[in-house]
Amino acid sequence: MRHSLSLGLALAWFALGPGSAAAADPPSLTVFAAADLTFAFKEIAPRFEKATGARVALVFGSTGNFAHQIRQGGPADVFFAADQSFVEDLIAEGVLLRETRTLYAQGRIVLATARAFGPKLTELRSLLDPRVRHVAIANPVHAPYGRAAEQALRRAGLWEALRPKLVFGENIRHTLQFVQAGAAEAGIVALSVANVPEVDWVPIDAAMHAPLDQAAAIVRRSPRPELGLAFIQFVNGPDGRPIMKRFGFMLPGEF
């Protein structure tokens, strides 16, 4: 198949409708998605499946780790990154299709406190409190939200003082779990996953870190690029956008 895709091609997929897919063997799509998308995509994917008759396999994890896996031949059809730079790098290497690159969101970070800890922390400097023994962030080496957390702590002049307290999650969902379980009294996590019963949170000023502009693209070797493009546009369309917004993302046209 030629790799020149268009909105018309994606819409043509929708025009086929669920009934066109063979009941015994519906088309399938594997989506590698940054962990900050966990809650939102678990709502969006079933709607896409209902609309198209396709099956969507969602794999959540660290953007940096996924970029490495895709580079090495990982079985993704679509890559939703938490930082557009990873998509740009893979496009430059010829791994992703440039013409399918799409901005789909801008993320936010928040200061999270385990409710079991007691007092809700309201500013980054509160992390210096000796009662806060562990502070969870995603690993800045490969997780964009971890990199944003490091930038915010450095901008606040707290990075060096807090380094002995830091515990690193493999991705932002793993980082949240440290706080949920009380293994860390506090952490810096994505707004999109912060609304859980075990956690209180306050926003961190977006000026404290580089923008978390998030992009998606189709993997060049995918045998079903038209279906992948349809999913990207579903996320960015009238079905996906309200869900993304509800989970705290800024959307294209808002940033």
C-alpha positions in Angstrom: 0.0 0.0 0.0 1.3 3.5 -0.8 2.0 5.5 2.4 0.1 8.6 1.2 -2.8 8.8 3.6 -5.5 11.4 3.9 -8.5 12.3 5.9 -10.7 11.0 3.0 -9.1 7.5 3.4 -9.8 7.5 7.1 -13.4 8.6 6.5 -13.7 5.9 3.9 -13.0 3.4 6.6 -15.8 4.7 8.7 -18.1 4.6 5.7 -17.7 0.9 5.5 -19.2 0.5 8.9 -19.0 -2.4 11.4 -21.0 -4.7 9.2 -18.3 -4.8 6.5 -15.8 -6.5 8.8 -15.8 -10.3 8.6 -17.5 -11.4 11.8 -15.0 -14.2 12.4 -11.9 -12.0 11.8 -12.4 -8.3 12.6 -9.5 -6.0 11.8 -7.2 -5.3 14.7 -5.1 -2.4 15.7 -2.2 -2.3 18.2 -1.8 1.1 19.8 1.3 2.0 21.8 0.2 4.8 24.1 1.9 6.9 26.7 0.8 6.0 30.2 -0.9 9.3 30.8 -3.5 8.2 28.3 -4.6 5.1 30.3 -7.9 6.3 31.6 -8.9 8.4 28.6 -8.1 5.7 26.0 -9.9 3.0 28.0 -13.1 5.0 27.4 -12.2 6.0 23.8 -11.2 2.6 22.4 -14.5 0.8 23.0 -16.3 3.6 21.3 -14.0 3.3 18.3 -14.5 -0.5 18.3 -18.3 0.0 18.2 -18.1 2.6 15.4 -15.8 0.5 13.2 -16.1 -3.1 14.1 -12.4 -3.2 14.7 -10.5 -4.5 17.7 -8.0 -2.2 19.5 -5.2 -3.6 21.7 -4.0 -0.8 24.0 -0.5 -1.1 25.3 0.5 1.6 27.9 3.9 2.6 29.0 6.8 5.0 28.8 7.1 7.1 25.7 10.9 6.7 25.6 10.7 2.9 26.0 8.0 2.6 23.3 10.1 4.7 20.9 13.0 2.2 21.4 10.7 -0.8 21.0 9.2 0.6 17.8 12.7 1.4 16.5 13.6 -2.3 17.1 10.5 -3.7 15.4 7.9 -3.6 18.2 4.4 -4.6 17.0 2.7 -1.2 17.1 0.5 0.2 14.4 0.1 3.6 16.0 2.3 5.5 18.4 0.8 8.1 20.8 3.7 9.8 22.5 3.6 12.1 25.5 6.2 14.4 23.9 6.2 15.2 20.2 10.0 15.1 20.0 9.9 11.3 20.1 7.6 11.2 17.1 9.7 13.7 15.2 12.8 11.6 15.8 11.2 8.4 14.6 9.8 10.3 11.5 13.4 11.5 10.7 14.6 7.9 10.9 11.8 6.7 8.6 10.1 4.6 11.2 6.9 6.6 11.3 4.9 8.1 8.5 5.5 11.9 8.4 2.1 12.6 6.7 0.2 11.0 9.6 1.9 13.1 12.3 -0.9 14.7 14.4 -0.9 16.8 17.6 -3.6 15.5 19.8 -3.1 17.0 23.2 -1.0 19.1 25.6 -0.5 17.6 29.1 -0.3 19.1 32.6 1.5 18.0 35.7 0.2 18.2 39.3 1.6 17.9 42.8 0.0 14.8 44.3 -0.3 13.9 48.0 -1.3 10.5 49.4 -4.4 11.1 51.4 -3.1 8.5 53.9 -0.2 10.9 54.5 -2.4 13.6 56.1 -2.0 17.3 55.1 -2.5 18.1 51.4 0.7 19.7 50.0 -0.1 22.9 48.1 3.3 24.0 46.8 6.5 22.3 45.6 8.5 23.7 48.5 6.4 21.6 50.8 8.2 18.5 49.5 11.1 19.6 51.8 9.0 18.8 54.8 10.9 16.0 56.7 7.7 14.1 57.1 7.8 13.6 53.3 10.3 10.8 53.0 9.7 9.8 49.4 8.7 11.8 46.3 7.6 9.9 43.2 8.3 11.1 39.7 8.5 9.2 36.4 12.0 8.4 35.2 13.2 11.6 33.4 15.5 9.5 31.2 12.6 8.1 29.1 9.3 9.5 30.5 8.3 13.0 29.3 6.2 13.7 32.4 9.3 12.8 34.5 11.3 15.2 32.5 8.7 17.9 33.1 8.8 17.1 36.9 12.5 17.5 36.9 12.3 20.8 35.1 9.7 22.1 37.5 11.8 21.1 40.5 14.9 22.6 39.1 13.0 25.8 38.3 11.9 25.9 41.9 15.5 25.4 43.1 14.6 22.1 44.8 16.1 19.4 42.6 19.3 18.9 44.5 17.8 19.0 47.9 15.1 16.5 46.9 17.2 14.0 45.1 17.7 11.8 48.1 13.9 11.5 48.4 13.1 10.7 44.8 11.7 7.4 43.7 11.3 6.8 40.0 8.3 5.2 38.3 8.8 3.4 35.0 6.0 5.5 33.6 3.5 8.1 34.9 0.9 5.5 35.8 3.5 3.5 37.8 4.5 6.7 39.5 0.9 7.4 40.5 0.7 3.9 42.0 3.6 4.8 44.4 1.5 7.6 45.8 -1.8 5.6 45.7 -0.2 2.8 47.8 1.5 5.2 50.2 5.0 4.1 49.2 5.6 7.7 48.5 4.0 10.5 50.5 3.9 12.8 47.5 4.7 12.9 43.8 4.5 14.8 40.5 2.1 13.1 38.1 0.0 13.8 35.0 -3.3 15.5 35.6 -4.9 13.0 33.4 -4.4 10.2 35.9 -4.6 12.1 39.2 -8.3 11.9 39.9 -8.2 8.7 42.0 -9.6 8.2 45.5 -6.3 7.8 47.3 -4.8 11.1 46.1 -5.2 14.8 46.5 -3.6 17.2 44.0 -3.0 20.8 43.1 -1.9 22.0 39.6 1.7 23.0 38.9 2.2 26.2 36.9 2.8 25.2 33.3 5.5 27.9 33.0 7.6 25.7 35.3 8.4 23.2 32.5 8.6 22.9 28.7 5.2 22.3 27.1 4.1 18.7 27.0 2.9 18.8 23.4 1.8 15.3 22.5 1.7 13.8 19.1 0.8 10.6 17.3 1.7 8.9 14.0 1.4 5.7 12.1 4.2 3.1 12.1 5.5 2.7 8.6 5.5 -1.1 8.6 1.9 -1.3 9.8 -0.3 -3.4 7.5 -3.4 -1.3 8.3 -2.4 2.4 8.2 -5.9 3.5 7.2 -7.3 2.0 10.4 -4.6 3.6 12.5 -5.3 7.0 10.9 -9.0 6.5 11.6 -8.2 6.0 15.3 -6.0 9.1 15.5 -8.8 11.2 14.0 -11.4 9.5 16.3 -9.3 10.7 19.3 -9.2 14.2 17.8 -12.8 14.2 16.7 -16.2 14.8 18.3 -16.2 11.4 20.1 -12.7 11.6 21.5 -12.2 15.3 22.3 -14.8 15.6 25.2 -13.2 12.5 26.9 -9.7 13.9 26.5 -10.8 17.3 27.9 -12.5 15.6 30.9 -9.2 14.0 31.8 -7.5 17.4 31.9 -5.8 17.6 28.5 -5.6 20.8 26.5 -6.7 20.0 23.0 -5.5 21.2 19.5 -6.8 24.7 18.9 -6.4 25.5 22.7 -2.6 25.7 22.8 
